[in-house]
Each structure stands twice: as C-alpha cells, then as structure tokens.
Amino acid sequence: MNSIDLTALLWLIASDDAQSVAEFETYEKEAYRILRKHSGALLHVVRLNQDEHTPFEIHFIRFAARNAYEAFLVDPERSRLSATREKVIARTLIFEGRQGPSY
C-alpha cells in the first residue's frame, strides 16, 4: 500500500488571542493522538508570520495507507472534537500529494 501525504493549511478565528491559540493547541494535541491511532504521523508543523491572508500553521501529515486516512476521518473520537474545532479554526485547506525527490 502507498502512503498518503497531506499538507493542511489552518487559519484560526482569533490567532492574535492567547486563549484561542491555547485552545487550538489543546485541540491539535488531541487530534494528533487520534491521528497516530490510525497510522498517521505529523511530520512537520510550520507556524507562519501573521497577516490577514496567511494561515496560522501548515501541517505536513502522512498516513500509511488511504484506508488509514479514511478511518481517521470517520473516527468517533475525532467527531466529538468538532465543537472545539469549530470554536477555534476558521478555515482549513488540505492538499493531497506524495513524497517528492530529495534534492
């Protein structure tokens, strides 16, 4: 089976508010725990300098296989986090790809 590489761009509702950022970080730690349960790995996180057009963070994620990713998406624990997610995350863009060459 081929692994799946995802790039997720995340915008917060209030990235300039320390409490909102703390709630986001708590949510992400819990989501990452669930991701690992499905053979997922958070490879790298980049927190960007902010302006109104820039995402708060970019996540590089890998799942061992498509069925692992699909199981993560429908995991009941992940679904229970949706209210927290909606409270702190304004927008998400996810791009699917594959590992590129080493330069």
KAQUI-V437303 format. One line per field, one symbol per residue. psi: psi as a letter, one per 30 degrees, with the letter a starting at -180 (. if undefined). burial: b if it has 16 or more other ideal C-beta (glycine too) atoms within 10 Angstrom, else e. A space follows every 50 residues. Layout:
psi->???
burial->???
This chain:
psi->kklkkkkkkkkleifgjeeeeeeeeeeeeeeeeeeefhhlkjekkkklkk lffklelkkjkkkelefeeeeeegkeeeeffeeeefefkekkkkkkalka lk.
burial->eebbbbebbbbbeebeeeebbebbeebbebbbebbeebbbeeeeeeeeee eeeebbbbbebbbeeeebbebbeebeebeebeeebeebbeeeeeeeeeee eee
